[in-house]
């Protein structure tokens, strides 16, 4: 396995993690058969989304893969007036990551990171390890602390 920048940063910080490699498919970016033996892992999988606030600029949200952002809740949680999704063509220049491989760890710049509060319900969550088809499983509070993040209710119900 190739060590990504995100994994090297966790190593340097002494934060334990495990990895999960899979064949990336745009139709199912989790790489899990909903009826297969790993189906229960899906509820602990989180995606990293990049947004832009009208006052604060780039904001990162980490939410369950099965949920959608509530942009009004995001703006409120960030203390901004309005938040919108960043266009896909901006993702690589802003974060250093491509769609499907965006990790909350190791972005080009330090952006505010807000995790959906559901992350704290689990002993470990999966987030992208910085490339398509590779996830890292990590204790959520350790990850939140490492990226200087915080939690809020930011998804649609």
ABEGO torsion letter per residue (X at the ends): XBBBAAAAAAAAAGBBBBBBBBBBBAABAAGBBAABAAAAAAAABBBBBBBBBAAAEBBBBBBBAABBBBAAAAAAAAGBABBBBBBAAAAAAAAGBBBGABBABGBABBBBBBBBAAAAABABBBBBAGBBGBBBBBBAAAAAAAAGBBBBBABBX
